Amino acid sequence: MEAIDRNLRQDDDFLDLQKYWSILKRRWLPASLVTISTIGLTGIYSARQTPIYEARARLLLQTADGAIPFAGFSGGSSTSNTLLANEAAIIRSLPIGQQVIERLDIRNADGTPMAPQNIVGNLKVYEVPNTHILELTYQSTDPEEAARVVDSFMEVYRDNDVRINRSEAAAAREFIEEQLPLTERSVREAEEALRRFKERNRIIVLNEEAQTTVRLLGSIDEELVKSQTSLNDTQARIQELSAQLGLSSAEALAASALTQSRAVRDALESYQSIESELAVAESRYQPQHPAIVSLVESRDALRQVLNERIQTVLSESPAAGGAIPVDVAIASGTLQLSEVEIQLTGDLVRAEVDRLGTSSRLSSLQREREAYQSRASVLPRLEQGQRELERQLNAAQSTYEALLQRLQEVRVTENQNLGNARVVENALVPINPIWPRMQLILMAGGIVGALIGTATAITLDVRDQSLKTVQEAKNRLGYVMLGSIPLFGRFNRPVDGTRPVTLPVRDYPRSSMSEAFRMLQANLKFSTTDRKLKVVAVTSSIPREGKSTVSANLGVALAELGNRVLVIDADMRRPSQHQVWELANTTGLSNVLVEQLSVAEIAHAEGQDGNKLDVLTAGVIPPNPVALLDSQRMTTLLDEAKHHYDYIIIDTPPLAVAADALILGKVADGVLLVVRPGIVNVTNVDASREALERARQPVVGMVVNGVIPANEPDSYYYYYAQGYYTEGENQASKKRNGFLQRLR
């Protein structure tokens, strides 16, 4: 769909261009006159102008050499474009212009000094792209004055620039000398603040400290992992040894301490000896026996001694745990270990010692890590504070150094006699004027003239209400297009003095004009399919549209095919068929209707080569043609003629002249409307269409007569048809004017 819409838009644009081109071809004469007149007026205007000369010079602004005013320092550097624009505005200022006027003593024609606005108004200052150069131009009717004024502007500007630079340099020096002590104090205060900050936060090199802290934290994390792994291994080993011994770590430590105590061993041996004796005595004596009682007392005493010694040993070894009752110690075998158990107990004790050491190191590492982590958390804040203080110090130092450097530059500038500008090119006396530029003015006049000429042609064409092209006639009327008769010029009387050529179908049957009428008769026969078209009334909107000539040639074209044709001139107000056929008009249609004569008695036979074509002229012009045409006699005449002729062509008056055509259209089988572009206008066409519709005329179609191929967008047919037919074309080109004159 988008492609279709695009093609439709292109077609519409093409049709619009064709429309405008057709307008220019139709109105070429007024358009050409307007264009030529405009060019002539512009030429006269340029010839009467006073010559104006322009002198130009160039000035270099030395912004790159440091010879610039100090005014731009405090506010930052300005761009080159801004500097150039500022200096250009200074050059064109009124004070500079006034000084130039006074220096050159420039006066008006009446002897009064020229106003600075006038001299500045003629001065133009341009920036040369990508450079620090200004180009000055001045226009004047005197070429020497133009050169002097440009040079004077540059000299006055340079003098003022040197003076301003010196005054600005002095003011800048005083300002810098006032600011230097303040800036130096700011530097010292910034240094002192940075030193106090480092001392208060114990900072030597903050960046290195941060890196060291991160590195140490990584090392501590590695040690923590290793210590935790070692602790886990030790605890696993302790659990395994405890399971083998059936003792806990505390019990193993206690057993180790007790087995290593000599006093405990001696007391244990004595206790065990009494126990043995008691067992033997109990087997011999009763419990109340004195020997048993004595042994029991001795056993209890030794138990007490053993218990005290055990508690003493355990109290001296805190890692061995709390007090252990003697019965428990003896029952658990704590006081009596085998060699293997003693070795396992030693391993268990050593493992417990390793566990305690590893736990202590792990706690120490965690405390150390927390300390470093705490320090690392405050490092970003310390770094931010240090950077802020360093920025303040750097800003103060930069300002101080810039002031020192600027002070040196300003002192040099103050002692120099140079400005910011240097003359690159002095003005030369111009030879050729810049105005008027004849070629440019004539070119502009030609363009404007072409536009005005085109507008004139379009305006004339819009105001002209006549139909211009075949397409306009088709769009306006809406009838079927049965044919178009081209106009190739006017037929003149031939050299041999014979009659003028008004019947090309008869006189030049192999010409393109003849073929146009043959196409008309062919389309006319095929225009109706439900009934035979025998009686055709030919009419037009207004006179001079060529309906009579079309009627005559249509009759010849029909007769060429062997048809019996009758051409009736029913235009009894202004008859013309007798002129077309060069016949006498003494008797005709009016005589047939009034005197009751037959058509055979009055009609003129015009057939050739066996063709049957009769012409019934209008006859004597009656006082009331409508009464005759609307009579029963006219209807009877046509009915009788239908029996003798295959086709009856009735040439009727124009619709705008009388109602004759509408009356005859009622008795005809069809009405053929002739339209002549350039002759008939929109109002006539609309009135004709309304009259035909109101009278319900059987309009079979229309034929466009007098078509000018050059005015038609689709005129290719006429040119190709003209070249296709060769017989008699050279002679016809000499005779066409007379025929086309009658077509009008």
C-alpha positions in Angstrom: 0.0 0.0 0.0 2.8 2.4 0.8 4.3 1.8 -2.7 1.0 2.4 -4.3 0.5 5.7 -2.4 4.0 6.8 -3.3 3.3 6.1 -7.0 0.0 8.0 -6.8 1.8 11.0 -5.3 4.5 10.9 -8.0 1.8 10.7 -10.6 0.0 13.7 -9.1 3.2 15.7 -9.0 3.9 14.8 -12.6 0.4 15.9 -13.7 0.9 19.2 -11.9 4.2 19.8 -13.7 2.4 18.9 -17.0 -0.3 21.4 -16.2 2.1 24.2 -15.5 4.1 23.4 -18.6 0.9 23.4 -20.7 0.0 26.8 -19.3 3.5 28.2 -20.2 3.1 26.8 -23.8 -0.3 28.5 -24.1 0.8 31.8 -22.6 4.3 31.9 -23.9 3.9 35.3 -25.5 2.9 37.4 -22.4 5.3 35.4 -20.2 8.1 36.2 -22.6 7.2 39.9 -22.8 7.1 40.2 -19.0 10.4 38.3 -18.6 12.2 40.4 -21.3 10.7 43.6 -19.8 11.9 42.7 -16.3 15.4 42.0 -17.6 15.4 45.3 -19.5 14.3 47.3 -16.4 17.0 45.7 -14.3 19.6 46.5 -16.9 18.5 50.2 -17.0 18.5 50.2 -13.2 22.0 48.9 -13.0 23.3 51.3 -15.6 22.0 54.3 -13.6 23.6 53.3 -10.3 26.5 55.2 -8.9 29.7 53.0 -8.7 30.6 51.9 -5.2 34.2 50.8 -4.3 35.3 48.7 -1.4 38.8 48.7 0.2 39.9 45.9 2.5 42.7 45.3 5.0 43.6 42.7 7.6 44.6 42.9 11.3 46.1 40.2 13.4 45.3 39.9 17.1 48.3 38.6 18.9 46.5 36.6 21.6 49.1 33.8 21.5 52.0 36.1 22.5 50.6 37.1 25.9 50.1 40.8 24.9 46.4 40.8 25.9 44.7 42.8 28.6 44.6 41.4 32.1 40.8 42.0 32.2 40.2 38.4 31.2 42.3 36.8 34.0 39.9 36.8 36.9 37.0 35.5 34.9 38.9 32.7 33.1 40.0 32.4 29.5 37.6 33.5 26.8 37.4 31.6 23.5 39.0 33.0 20.4 35.7 33.7 18.8 34.6 35.8 21.7 37.8 37.8 21.7 37.6 38.4 18.0 33.9 39.5 18.3 34.8 41.8 21.1 37.6 43.5 19.2 35.5 43.7 16.1 32.8 45.6 18.1 35.5 47.9 19.5 36.8 48.8 16.0 33.2 49.6 14.9 32.5 51.7 18.0 31.5 55.4 17.6 34.5 56.8 19.5 36.9 55.1 17.0 34.9 56.4 14.1 34.9 59.9 15.5 38.7 59.8 15.8 39.0 58.6 12.2 36.8 61.5 11.0 39.0 64.0 12.9 42.2 62.5 11.7 41.2 62.4 8.0 38.9 65.5 8.2 36.1 63.8 6.4 33.2 66.1 5.6 29.8 65.9 3.9 28.9 67.6 0.7 27.7 70.7 2.5 31.1 71.0 4.3 30.0 69.7 7.8 31.9 66.9 9.5 30.5 63.5 8.8 28.6 61.9 11.6 30.4 58.9 13.2 27.3 56.7 12.6 27.7 57.2 8.8 31.3 56.2 8.6 30.9 53.3 11.0 27.8 52.1 9.0 29.9 51.7 5.9 32.7 49.8 7.8 32.3 46.0 8.0 34.6 43.7 10.2 34.7 40.0 9.5 36.4 37.1 11.3 38.7 35.0 9.1 37.8 31.4 9.9 40.3 29.4 12.0 42.6 32.4 12.6 43.0 35.4 14.9 42.7 37.8 11.9 40.0 40.4 11.4 39.2 41.7 7.9 38.1 45.3 7.6 36.2 46.6 4.6 34.9 50.1 3.8 32.6 51.1 1.0 32.7 54.5 -0.7 32.1 56.2 -4.0 35.7 57.4 -3.8 38.2 54.5 -4.1 41.1 56.5 -2.5 38.9 57.6 0.4 37.9 53.9 1.0 41.5 52.9 1.3 42.4 55.8 3.6 39.5 55.2 5.9 40.3 51.5 6.4 44.0 52.2 7.2 43.0 55.0 9.6 40.6 52.7 11.5 43.5 50.2 12.0 45.9 53.0 13.2 43.4 54.5 15.6 42.5 51.1 17.0 46.2 50.2 17.5 46.9 53.5 19.3 44.0 53.0 21.6 45.0 49.4 22.2 48.5 50.4 23.3 47.1 53.0 25.7 44.5 50.7 27.1 47.0 47.9 27.6 49.3 50.1 29.6 46.6 51.4 31.9 45.1 47.9 32.4 48.6 46.5 33.1 49.2 49.1 35.8 45.9 48.4 37.4 46.5 44.7 37.2 50.0 45.1 38.8 48.5 47.0 41.7 45.9 44.4 42.2 48.4 41.6 42.2 50.7 43.3 44.6 47.7 43.6 47.0 46.7 40.0 46.6 50.1 38.4 46.9 50.4 38.7 50.8 46.9 37.4 51.3 47.5 34.5 49.0 50.8 33.7 50.8 49.1 33.6 54.1 46.4 31.3 52.7 49.2 28.9 51.6 50.7 28.9 55.1 47.4 28.3 56.8 46.6 25.4 54.4 50.0 23.8 55.2 49.5 24.2 58.9 46.0 22.6 58.8 47.3 19.6 56.8 50.2 19.1 59.3 47.8 19.2 62.3 45.5 16.7 60.6 48.3 14.2 60.0 49.6 14.5 63.6 46.2 14.1 65.2 45.4 11.0 63.2 49.0 9.5 63.3 49.3 9.7 59.5 52.7 9.4 57.8 51.8 8.4 54.3 48.1 7.6 54.1 48.2 5.7 50.8 51.0 3.4 52.0 49.3 2.9 55.3 46.1 1.8 53.6 48.0 -0.6 51.4 49.9 -2.0 54.4 46.7 -2.4 56.4 45.0 -4.3 53.5 48.1 -6.6 53.2 48.2 -7.3 57.0 44.5 -8.0 57.1 45.1 -10.6 54.4 48.0 -12.2 56.3 46.0 -12.3 59.5 43.1 -13.9 57.7 45.4 -16.6 56.4 46.9 -17.2 59.9 43.3 -17.4 61.3 42.4 -20.0 58.8 45.6 -22.0 59.6 45.1 -21.7 63.4 41.5 -22.7 63.2 42.4 -25.7 61.1 45.2 -26.7 63.6 42.8 -26.3 66.5 40.2 -28.6 64.8 42.9 -31.2 64.2 44.1 -31.1 67.8 40.6 -31.4 69.2 40.0 -34.4 67.0 43.2 -36.0 68.2 42.2 -35.3 71.9 38.8 -36.9 71.3 40.4 -40.0 69.8 42.9 -40.4 72.7 40.2 -39.8 75.3 38.2 -42.5 73.7 41.1 -45.0 73.9 41.9 -44.2 77.5 38.3 -43.8 78.6 39.4 -40.6 80.3 38.6 -37.0 79.6 41.4 -34.5 79.2 41.2 -33.3 82.8 41.2 -36.9 84.0 44.2 -37.7 81.9 46.1 -34.7 83.3 45.2 -35.7 86.8 46.3 -39.3 86.2 49.6 -38.1 84.8 50.2 -35.9 87.8 49.3 -38.6 90.3 51.4 -41.3 88.6 54.4 -39.0 88.7 54.0 -38.2 92.5 56.2 -40.4 94.8 54.1 -39.6 97.9 50.9 -40.8 96.2 52.6 -44.0 95.0 53.9 -44.8 98.5 50.6 -44.1 100.1 48.9 -46.2 97.4 51.2 -49.1 98.0 50.6 -49.0 101.7 46.9 -48.8 101.1 46.9 -51.7 98.7 49.0 -53.8 101.2 46.5 -53.2 104.0 43.7 -54.1 101.6 45.4 -57.4 100.8 45.9 -58.2 104.5 42.3 -57.3 105.3 41.1 -59.6 102.5 43.1 -62.5 104.0 41.9 -61.7 107.5 38.2 -61.5 106.5 38.6 -64.9 105.0 39.7 -66.3 108.5 38.0 -64.2 111.1 34.7 -62.7 111.8 34.1 -59.0 111.2 34.3 -58.3 114.9 37.6 -59.9 115.3 40.2 -57.5 116.7 42.6 -58.2 113.9 40.0 -57.2 111.3 39.0 -54.1 113.3 42.7 -53.1 113.5 43.2 -53.6 109.8 40.0 -51.6 109.0 41.2 -48.7 111.1 44.7 -48.8 109.4 43.0 -49.0 106.0 40.8 -45.9 106.7 43.8 -44.0 108.0 45.9 -44.8 104.9 42.9 -43.9 102.7 42.8 -40.5 104.5 46.5 -40.0 103.9 46.2 -41.1 100.3 43.2 -38.7 99.7 45.1 -35.8 101.2 48.2 -36.5 99.1 46.0 -36.8 95.9 44.3 -33.5 96.6 47.6 -31.9 97.3 49.0 -33.0 94.0 45.9 -32.0 92.1 45.8 -28.6 93.7 49.4 -28.0 92.5 48.3 -28.8 88.9 45.2 -26.6 87.9 45.0 -28.1 84.4 44.3 -31.5 86.0 40.8 -30.4 87.2 39.2 -30.4 90.7 39.4 -32.9 93.6 39.0 -36.6 92.9 37.7 -38.9 95.7 40.1 -41.7 96.5 37.5 -44.4 95.8 36.9 -42.9 92.4 40.5 -42.6 91.6 41.2 -46.2 92.7 38.1 -47.5 90.9 38.9 -45.7 87.6 42.4 -46.9 87.7 43.7 -43.4 87.6 46.3 -44.2 90.2 47.4 -47.3 88.4 48.3 -47.1 84.7 50.0 -49.5 82.3 52.9 -48.5 80.2 50.7 -48.1 77.1 48.2 -46.0 79.1 51.0 -43.9 80.5 52.2 -43.2 76.9 48.6 -42.4 75.7 48.1 -40.2 78.6 51.3 -38.3 77.7 50.1 -37.9 74.2 46.7 -36.7 75.4 48.4 -34.2 77.8 50.6 -32.9 75.0 47.6 -32.6 72.6 45.7 -30.7 75.3 48.7 -28.3 75.7 48.7 -27.8 71.9 45.0 -27.1 71.9 45.4 -24.5 74.6 48.3 -22.8 72.7 46.4 -22.8 69.5 43.3 -21.3 71.1 45.4 -18.6 72.7 47.0 -17.7 69.3 43.6 -17.7 67.6 42.2 -15.3 70.2 45.3 -13.1 69.7 44.9 -13.1 65.9 41.2 -12.1 66.2 42.0 -9.2 68.5 44.7 -8.1 66.1 42.4 -8.3 63.1 39.7 -6.3 64.9 42.3 -3.6 65.5 43.4 -3.4 61.9 39.8 -3.6 60.7 38.9 -0.7 62.9 41.8 1.3 61.5 40.8 0.4 57.9 37.3 1.6 58.5 38.4 5.1 59.3 41.0 5.3 56.5 38.4 6.5 53.8 37.3 9.3 56.0 40.9 10.3 56.8 41.7 10.1 53.1 38.8 12.3 52.3 39.8 14.9 54.9 43.4 14.8 53.7 42.4 15.2 50.0 40.2 18.2 50.9 43.1 19.8 52.9 45.5 19.0 50.0 43.1 20.6 47.5 42.9 23.7 49.5 46.7 23.8 49.7 47.1 23.1 46.0 44.6 25.8 45.1 46.3 28.3 47.3 49.7 27.4 45.9 48.4 27.5 42.3 46.9 30.9 42.9 50.1 32.2 44.5 52.3 30.9 41.7 49.9 32.3 39.0 49.9 35.7 40.7 53.7 35.6 40.7 53.9 34.7 37.0 51.2 37.2 36.1 53.0 39.9 38.0 56.1 39.4 35.9 54.0 39.4 32.7 52.2 42.6 33.7 55.4 44.3 34.6 56.8 43.4 31.1 53.6 44.6 29.4 53.5 47.8 31.3 57.0 48.6 30.1 56.4 47.6 26.5 55.1 49.9 23.7 53.2 47.2 21.9 49.5 46.4 21.5 47.5 43.3 20.8 47.2 44.0 17.1 49.5 43.9 14.1 48.7 45.0 10.6 48.9 42.1 8.2 47.7 43.7 5.0 47.2 47.4 4.4 44.3 48.6 2.2 44.9 49.0 -1.6 43.0 51.5 -3.7 40.3 49.4 -5.4 40.1 49.5 -9.2 36.8 47.8 -10.0 33.6 48.8 -8.2 31.7 46.2 -6.3 28.4 47.7 -7.3 26.6 47.6 -9.6 27.5 44.1 -10.7 25.9 44.0 -14.1 26.0 40.2 -14.7 24.6 39.4 -11.2 21.8 42.0 -11.6 20.9 40.8 -15.1 20.9 37.2 -13.8 18.7 38.2 -10.9 16.5 40.1 -13.2 16.2 37.1 -15.5 15.2 34.9 -12.5 12.7 37.4 -11.2 11.4 38.0 -14.7 11.0 34.3 -15.3 9.1 34.0 -12.0 6.9 37.1 -12.8 6.4 35.8 -16.3 5.3 32.4 -15.0 3.0 34.1 -12.5 1.6 36.2 -15.3 0.9 33.2 -17.5 -0.7 31.4 -14.6 -2.8 34.4 -13.7 -4.0 34.9 -17.3 -4.7 31.2 -17.6 -6.7 31.2 -14.3 -8.7 34.3 -15.3 -9.4 32.7 -18.7 -12.6 30.7 -18.2 -12.3 28.9 -21.5 -11.6 25.2 -21.8 -7.9 24.6 -22.6 -7.4 20.9 -23.1 -9.2 17.8 -24.0 -9.0 16.5 -20.5 -10.7 19.7 -19.1 -13.5 19.1 -21.5 -13.9 15.5 -20.5 -13.8 16.4 -16.8 -16.2 19.3 -17.2 -18.9 17.6 -19.3 -18.6 13.9 -18.3 -19.7 12.7 -21.7 -18.2 9.9 -23.7 -15.2 11.0 -25.7 -15.9 9.9 -29.3 -13.0 11.7 -31.0 -10.7 14.6 -31.1 -9.9 16.6 -34.2 -6.4 18.2 -34.1 -5.5 21.7 -35.3 -2.2 21.9 -37.1 -2.5 25.5 -38.5 -4.7 27.2 -41.0 -5.5 25.9 -44.4 -4.8 28.4 -47.2 -6.2 28.4 -50.7 -4.0 26.1 -52.9 -1.7 27.6 -55.4 -3.8 26.3 -58.3 -6.7 28.6 -57.3 -9.2 25.8 -56.5 -11.6 25.9 -53.6 -10.3 26.0 -50.0 -9.8 22.6 -48.3 -12.7 22.2 -45.9 -13.2 18.4 -46.4 -9.9 16.7 -45.8 -11.7 13.3 -45.6 -12.7 13.7 -49.2 -9.7 15.6 -50.5 -6.9 13.8 -48.6 -8.3 10.5 -47.6 -4.9 9.2 -46.4 -4.0 12.1 -44.2 -4.0 12.1 -40.4 -6.8 14.6 -40.3 -9.0 12.2 -42.3 -8.2 9.4 -39.9 -9.3 11.4 -37.0 -12.8 11.7 -38.5 -12.8 8.0 -39.4 -12.1 7.3 -35.7 -15.0 9.6 -34.8 -17.5 7.7 -37.1 -16.3 4.3 -35.8 -16.7 5.4 -32.1 -20.1 6.9 -33.0 -21.4 3.6 -34.4 -20.2 1.7 -31.3 -21.5 4.2 -28.9 -24.9 2.5 -28.7 -25.6 -1.2 -28.6 -29.3 -1.4 -27.8 -30.5 0.5 -30.8 -29.3 1.6 -34.3 -28.0 5.2 -34.5 -29.4 6.6 -37.7 -30.2 10.3 -37.0 -27.5 12.3 -35.3 -28.0 15.9 -34.4 -24.6 17.7 -34.2 -24.5 20.8 -32.1 -22.2 22.9 -30.0 -22.4 25.3 -27.1 -21.5 28.5 -28.9 -20.7 29.5 -32.5 -17.2 29.0 -34.0 -16.7 25.6 -32.5 -16.6 23.9 -35.9 -19.8 21.8 -35.7 -20.7 22.4 -39.4 -17.3 21.2 -40.6 -17.4 18.2 -38.2 -20.9 17.4 -39.6 -19.7 17.5 -43.2 -16.5 15.4 -42.7 -18.4 12.9 -40.5 -20.9 12.4 -43.4 -18.0 11.8 -45.8 -16.4 9.3 -43.4 -19.7 7.4 -43.1 -20.2 7.5 -46.9 -16.7 6.1 -47.5 -17.9 2.8 -46.0 -20.7 2.5 -48.5 -23.4 4.0 -46.3 -26.1 6.3 -47.8 -25.7 9.5 -45.9 -27.8 12.7 -45.8 -26.3 15.8 -44.3 -29.0 18.4 -43.4 -28.1 22.0 -42.6 -30.7 22.7 -39.9 -29.0 25.9 -38.8 -31.4 28.2 -40.6 -30.2 31.2 -38.6 -26.6 31.1 -39.9 -26.3 28.3 -42.4 -22.9 27.2 -43.5 -23.1 23.7 -45.2 -23.5 25.4 -48.6 -20.2 27.1 -48.1 -18.5 23.9 -47.0 -19.7 22.1 -50.0 -19.6 25.2 -52.3 -23.3 24.8 -53.2 -26.1 27.3 -54.0 -28.4 27.9 -51.1 -31.4 29.0 -53.1 -33.5 26.0 -52.1 -33.1 23.8 -49.1 -34.6 22.5 -45.8 -36.9 25.6 -45.4 -38.3 25.0 -48.9 -39.0 21.3 -48.1 -40.8 22.2 -44.9 -42.8 25.1 -46.3 -43.5 24.1 -49.9 -44.0 20.4 -49.2 -41.1 19.5 -51.6 -39.4 16.1 -51.4 -35.8 15.7 -50.2 -34.9 13.9 -53.4 -35.8 17.0 -55.4 -33.8 19.5 -53.4 -30.8 17.5 -52.0 -27.4 17.8 -53.7 -25.6 14.6 -54.5 -21.9 14.8 -53.4 -20.9 11.2 -53.6 -17.6 10.2 -55.2 -16.4 6.8 -56.4 -19.8 5.2 -56.0 -20.3 6.7 -52.5 -23.8 8.0 -51.9 -23.8 11.3 -49.9 -26.5 13.9 -50.3 -26.4 17.4 -48.8 -29.6 19.3 -47.9 -28.7 23.0 -47.4 -30.7 25.3 -45.2 -32.4 27.1 -48.0 -34.1 30.5 -47.6 -33.8 31.8 -44.0 -37.3 31.8 -42.5 -38.6 34.4 -40.0 -39.3 31.7 -37.4 -37.0 28.6 -37.7 -38.3 27.1 -34.5 -41.9 26.8 -35.9 -40.6 24.9 -38.9 -38.2 22.6 -37.0 -40.8 21.8 -34.4 -43.5 21.0 -36.9 -45.0 17.6 -37.9 -43.6 18.1 -41.4 -40.0 17.9 -39.9 -40.8 14.7 -38.2 -42.3 13.3 -41.4 -39.3 14.4 -43.4 -36.9 12.5 -41.1 -39.2 9.4 -41.1 -39.2 9.4 -44.9 -35.4 10.0 -45.0 -34.8 7.0 -42.8 -36.1 4.7 -45.5 -33.7 6.1 -48.1 -30.5 6.7 -46.0 -28.5 4.7 -43.5 -27.3 7.8 -41.6 -28.8 11.3 -41.3 -26.4 14.0 -40.0 -28.2 17.2 -38.8 -26.2 20.4 -38.5 -28.1 22.3 -35.7 -27.5 25.8 -34.3 -25.5 26.2 -31.1 -27.3 25.6 -27.8 -26.6 29.1 -26.6 -28.1 30.7 -29.7 -31.6 29.0 -29.9 -33.6 26.0 -28.9 -33.4 24.5 -32.4 -30.8 21.9 -31.3 -33.0 20.8 -28.3 -36.0 20.4 -30.6 -34.2 18.4 -33.2 -32.5 16.3 -30.5 -35.9 15.0 -29.5 -36.5 13.6 -33.0 -32.9 12.4 -33.5 -31.5 9.1 -32.3 -28.6 10.8 -30.6 -27.0 14.2 -30.0 -23.3 14.7 -30.8 -21.8 17.7 -28.9 -18.8 19.5 -30.5 -16.4 21.2 -28.0 -13.7 23.6 -29.1 -10.9 24.3 -26.5 -9.9 28.0 -26.4 -13.3 29.1 -27.8 -15.9 27.8 -25.4 -15.7 28.7 -21.7 -16.8 27.0 -18.6 -20.0 28.9 -18.3 -21.1 28.0 -21.8 -20.2 24.3 -21.2 -22.1 24.2 -17.9 -25.1 25.8 -19.5 -25.1 23.4 -22.4 -24.8 20.4 -20.1 -27.7 21.6 -17.9 -29.9 22.3 -21.0 -29.3 18.9 -22.5 -29.9 17.2 -19.1 -33.0 19.3 -18.5 -34.4 18.4 -21.9 -33.4 14.8 -21.5 -31.5 14.8 -24.8 -30.0 11.4 -25.9 -26.4 12.6 -25.9 -24.2 9.9 -27.4 -21.0 11.7 -26.7 -18.8 14.6 -27.6 -16.0 15.4 -30.1 -13.3 17.8 -29.2 -12.5 20.0 -32.2 -9.5 22.2 -33.0 -7.2 20.5 -30.6 -3.7 22.1 -30.5 -1.3 19.1 -29.8 1.3 21.4 -28.2 -1.2 22.3 -25.5 -2.1 18.7 -24.7 -0.1 16.6 -22.3 -1.0 13.5 -24.3 -0.3 14.9 -27.7 1.9 12.0 -28.8 -0.9 10.5 -30.9 -1.2 13.5 -33.2 2.5 13.7 -33.9 2.9 9.9 -34.6 -0.3 9.9 -36.7 0.9 12.8 -38.8 4.2 11.1 -39.6 2.5 7.8 -40.4 0.4 9.0 -43.3 2.4 10.2 -46.3 0.1 10.7 -49.2 -0.5 14.4 -49.9 0.9 15.5 -46.5 3.2 18.1 -48.1 0.3 19.6 -50.1 -2.0 19.3 -47.1 0.3 21.3 -45.0 -0.2 24.2 -47.4 -4.0 23.7 -47.5 -4.8 23.0 -43.8 -5.1 26.6 -42.8 -8.2 27.2 -44.8 -9.9 24.1 -43.4 -8.9 24.8 -39.8 -10.1 28.4 -40.3 -13.6 27.0 -40.9 -13.2 24.6 -38.0 -13.2 27.6 -35.7 
